[in-house]
Amino acid sequence: MENKIWKDKLSVLLHDPLIKAFDIKGHENLSKEFCDLVGVEMLRGEEDIVSSAFDRIPLPHERYGKQIRISIDNLPGFYHPISGKVIPQTKELYTKKKENLPSLINEIKRKLKALKDENDSYEKIYHALWWELAYILEYSGLLPADTRIPNHSIVDHLDMASALTSCVNSNNEIDASLVMFAIGPVQEVIAQARKTVDLWAGSYLLSYLTYQAIEYIGLTYGFDSIVYPYLRGNQFIYKTLERHGVKLLTKPIANEKVASIPNVFLAIVPISDAKKVIDECSKKVKEKWEELSNKTLGILKKESMEVNEQEYKKQMEIFPTVNATFMPLPKTVEQVKTTIETLFEDEDFIREIENYEAFVQEIEKLGGYKVNAGSFYRHTFKTLTARLNAIKAISHFPMYESDAMIDGQRIPDDFGGIVRACVKVKDQDKEDYLGTLNATKRFLRDTLRDKLIEKIRYESLQEMAAENEVNKKEGKMVNGYVAVLMLDGDRMGKLVSGDEAPEFEKIAHERLKEVLESEQGISEELRHEIYRQRMLTPSYQKAISRMLGIFSSLVSYVVEEKYNGMLVYAGGDDVLAILPADKVLQCANDIRKMYSGIGGIEINVNGDTYKFEHELLYKNGEPIALMMGDRATMSAGISIAHHKVPLKTMIELARQQEHRAKERLGRNAFSVAVVRRSGQIEEVGAKWEIDGMDVIKETVEIYELSEALKMSHRTFYKLTEDDIAIVKNSKNDVIIEKIADYLLRRSDAVKKDSEDFKELALKFKHYIKILLKNDKVSLRRPFDLILTVRLTKRGDKRGDN
């Protein structure tokens, strides 16, 4: 890119100040001051108009100078982009910060000057400012771009305007295209694992390869061109910018050893470059894969391991699978209709376009702004997603047939897949027969040659099992159980696609709605149509991506620092971790609360305290970011087994349990499979919360009280399912309480007159009443949950020997 483009993008990132909402009338003068500080002229052109059109629907009378200005003093707070709910704590933040506006302005100026002084070109200053935009004021993600529709951040608006600057053609018009790019296969690559290093490497490899494509776009057009995933704070980006001489003020806190880039991304690039971008991204991914697998081949030869080199190179050609497509952003209703009618036979979708056409034409007649390339984002994104799914469905995978031999045998890769083994890897006293992909995974740490990832947290499941507290207490392996934890956001596809985005009525300020209802010429029918529009915008998707990015950057501090586990992957709404069995349930419970921003979960990072509460993330007591909110939930699948059970089996079991939590337990739930030493598999699970009761927290507390009172686990086996059915069908709280009293009185607990016993009795009665009334899966669930916790804490009687 020419230096002028970077200069223009830098200017556009400053065309609105972060604190615009604090001084709407004077914000342009402030922007000019900021631009002068970094040596650029303030620009406000077509990219600002289109970016604004992205963020909201057209409104009547705006061309007639009847724009409504709403002071931040009259704002009840930031509106959550997913639920549309007002977050009142942000109102307190605005009041506090506006009182110190001069000091905020000076702080911004000081940091802008530092970025200018440290970086010696407009390209470097641009990259530095893009990175720091979220950190100049740590709460900038909570500052609205538009106080009339305060559900999107000023940072997202600036990002989109800057991204569009890269798409300005020679006629100073926006010619932009959406590109969606994905690599795979995902589950197959991750699941093929014997050791923890294999599991880590599968996730990391996919992230690392996807990033090669993202890096190409970021260095060519700017990282703001990526709509999702969220990139600020990512270690890959930080290293790229450092490598290119960009001086930054803020270091990332994300754990570099953890894979964090999902295998799919969405970008905005010039229409004229869209095909080239896909080709170059594919090339970058393939080249990096070839580099890594060739380095692995070199290591294998150096270590004198047996390799069928011809077969090894043949298998290099069948991974990874790349699927990508693009869609121009149409500038007129006719263009979008033509595109959709050409690609779709979906009458409902075509009717939706026709209705939207009539809607925008009516708005335009009433003085609304004319449609532009930002007006049809929702429809373009839906079309793009459908195209990518169609490409995936009909993709032709490279044909693979082989009669190759290794060690004088024709044998398959030990970890599955369709390939033959072409490498014999000796690992201590065990030999693994691997294909190219799994051999590259096994040696990924060596080929990346990065000191920060030379040693992952645990080399084996046995090391993980040793972290069970009873083992540390006894000084020997008493509890040999470990756990694989998978968490996944519920209905994420519907959230990202906008199917569950809030309607305009929920995110519009009351003053704006008052004007719409009082203005002459706006019919009741049109007003209703305005209110029912679902707001799928790049800023909406960026907001979701940012919340997920912040969440995933902090998960390791819970998994690894608090619960002594190993975080394998945290990207977007997916989490994969291995933990000591005695910590997995509490860890899963904490993570799902972090995701929603509830529960008061606290972590410490580099001396700072982060707290998740009120659907927000607080840092040292001050709100700095939104989390996904209580409308956005997660489901978890957990497998618990002895450390000698194959890791691949545990991964598959955890995946099955995640599916069970979503499909059978109705989402917002956890499901656990326990593999006993006998080989028997037991399943148990529940909603995270039932009638306000935190199920895991309450189960653990009941278990701990029963242990303190030395109560035998046999107490929880005394009722048969027939007994429980009679109690449940009675729907009588008194009978349920009497049964609970009976069980506790007949138990072998000590100190039955103690306060601890009274507390246990109260908790146990409440617990079984709640679970029995709401249970639709297993009558024994209240008791099985307690017994599962007991197993995770103590292991089984056979111990590890």
Secondary structure, 3 states (H helix, E strand, C coil): CCHHHHHHHHHHHCCCCCCHHHCCCCHHHHHHHHHHHHCCCCCCCHHHHHHHHHHCCCCCCHHHCCCCCCCHHHCCCEECCCCCCEEHHHHHHHHHHHCCHHHHHHHHHHHHHHHHHHCCCHHHHHHHHHHHCCCCCCCHHHCECCCCCCCCEHHHHHHHHHHHHCCECCCCCECEEEEEEEEECCHHHHHCCCCHHHHHHHHHHHHHHHHHHHHHHHHHHCHHHEEECCCCCCHHHHHHHHHCCCCCCCCCCCCCCCECCCCEEEEEEEHHHHHHHHHHHHHHHHHHHHHHHHHHHHHHHHCCCEECHHHHHHHHCCCCEEEEEEEECCCCHHHHHHHHHHHCCCHHHHHHHHHHHHHHHHHHHCCCCCCCCCCCHHHHHHHHHHHHHHHHHHCCCCCCCCCCCECCECCECCCCCCCECCEEEEECCEEEEECHHHHHHHCHHHHHCCHHHCCCCCCCHHHHHCCCHHHHHHCCCCCCEEEEEEEEECCHHHHHHCCCCCEHHHHCCHHHHHHHHHCCCCCHHHHHHHHCCECCCHHHHHHHHHHHHHHHHHHHHHHHHHCCCEEEEEECCEEEEEEEHHHHHHHHHHHHHHHHCCCCEEEEECCEEEEEECCEEEECCEEEEECCCCCCCEEEEEEEEECCCCHHHHHHHHHHHHHHHHHCCCCCEEEEEEECCCCCEEEEEEECEECCEEHHHHHHHHHHHHHHCCCCHHHHHCCCHHHHHHHHHHCCHHHHHHHHHHHHHCCCCCCCCCHHHHHHHHHHHHHHHHHHHHCCCCCCHHHHHHHHHHHHHHCCCCCCC
